[in-house]
C-alpha cells in the first residue's frame, strides 16, 4: 500500500512538471545573456574618437573619402554578426529650442535593425573651435614666496620653490599682477614697504602673500638681527602687524603656521631638531604672536605666549560650498583630507576675526582649512592639514575667499565653418534578431 502511494505522488509531480514546461513561455537565450548593445555602441564611438578622427569626419562633406575610412574602422570595431546605423545630426536652434536635423549616415543593412536594437549618442565639437575661459582678475598683487635662501618643513616630497611654481600656474590667471619673491632680501624690502619689481600694477596694499615653505617662514637677515627674542616669535608678531597694516591676506599652505623661521645664510649652523639646516624652531609661540600682531589694536605690544592651540580632528570633508566652487573653478583635490593642525573657533573671539570661507566642514570647534578675516584689516588663510601638501587646496581656499567670476566661454570658428556641434547616434543590432 505504501508503494502505491509513493508512485501516485511521483506521477502527480511528473505530470505537473511536463504541463508547466509545455505551456511556459521562456525568454530567448540572448535575452538572458545580453551583449549590452548600448554599452558596446558607446564604447565603439569612444574608440573611434580616440584621436579625434570621428569628430573630424563628422564635419566633413558626405562625399569626402574620410567617411569610407570611418565605415571600415566601424566594421573592424564590431563583431561580424552586428548590423549598425551611424547617423550624424546637426544641432539647430529654432527660437529657444534646440532640434536635430539629419546630416549624413552610414549603414550596413538594407533591411533595418529590427525592434531589439540599442543606441548610444555622442556629442562632438568641431576641431576648428577655440574654447576660451577668461577669469575675472583680482585687483590686488599676488606675492609668492620662492626664496632661494630658505628651507621648508612639513612639505615632504616638495620644496618651497617647486610649490611656488605650481601655485604660479594655478593662481596667476586670477590676479592682474603676480610677483615671485626670489630671496629673503626682497622679502625684507616688501616688509619695509618697498615694491620689489618693475611691474606697473604692483601694489603693496591689499595684496596676497603665500608662504610656500609650510611650517617654516623665511626671515630676512635684517629681521633676524632685530628680533632674535624668544626664538624669533617677535618676528612673527611683526609679520602679523604688517598683515594688518597693509591689509594683506597671509596664506599658510600646510601644518602649524610659523613654527620655524628659515634663512640658510643666517642660520647655516642651526637646524630644526630634525636635520633641516638654516632653520630655527620657534614653536607654537610663532602662531600666537602672529595672531596678536594681526589683532594689534587689542595687542599693541609683543608678549610671549607659548601655548599650543591647534587640534587634530582627523578626516575632514568638503563643505557643500567648496564642492560648488571646486566645479566652478575646475580645481579638483580630494574632497576629504586629514587635518592635524586645525585652528580652533576660539580665535574668532580672542583675536577679533571671522571665518568668511571654510574649505571643510568644521569638526566640533576645529577648522581644518579656512580664512579668518580680521574685523579691522587683514586676513589669514590657514590650511591645517597634515603633510604632504596638496597645493590645490590652497588655490581653492583663496578663490573661495575672493570669488572672482569666470566669464562665459567663447567659441571662435575658422573662416567658412558653420556648424559647431553635431550629435552622432549609433544603432546596433544582431543579425537574426526579431
Number of C-alpha atoms within 10 A of each C-alpha: 5 6 7 8 10 10 10 11 10 10 11 10 11 11 10 11 10 10 11 10 10 9 8 8 8 8 8 8 8 10 10 9 8 8 11 10 19 18 12 18 25 18 14 17 20 14 16 17 16 10 10 15 14 19 22 16 19 26 23 14 12 15 8 10 11 17 19 14 12 17 15 11 14 17 14 10 16 15 9 10 9 16 22 24 17 21 18 23 19 20 18 14 10 8 6 6 7 10 11 13 12 13 17 17 16 17 15 14 12 7 6 13 23 15 9 12 17 18 18 19 17 16 13 19 16 20 15 15 16 12 11 12 11 13 16 15 15 19 15 20 22 27 24 25 26 26 27 15 18 28 24 24 26 20 22 11 9 15 18 22 20 13 22 23 14 13 18 18 9 16 17 18 15 22 17 15 20 22 20 19 21 16 18 26 18 19 23 19 14 16 18 10 13 13 16 19 13 8 11 7 13 20 16 20 16 19 23 25 21 23 26 33 31 30 23 32 27 30 28 25 17 13 16 19 12 12 16 12 12 17 17 26 31 25 26 30 28 22 21 26 25 23 28 23 17 16 20 25 26 24 24 25 30 32 26 30 27 29 22 30 31 32 26 21 15 18 17 13 11 17 17 18 10 8 9 16 19 22 30 21 21 22 22 20 25 30 26 26 28 26 25 26 29 34 25 21 14 12 16 12 11 17 16 15 15 16 12 12 16 20 18 18 19 15 14 21 19 21 16 12 14 20 16 13 18 21 10 11 17 10 15 13 14 11 15 12 18 17 27 20 25 29 24 17 17 13 16 15 9 12 21 19 24 17 17 13 21 23 28 25 18 21 17 9 13 22 29 33 29 27 25 26 21 23 13 15 17 25 26 24 25 26 31 28 28 21 17 14 22 18 19 19 23 26 19 22 27 22 19 22 19 11 15 16 15 14 11 10 11 12 13 12 16 11 7 6 12 10 14 17 19 23 20 23 20 23 20 23 23 19 14 10 11 10
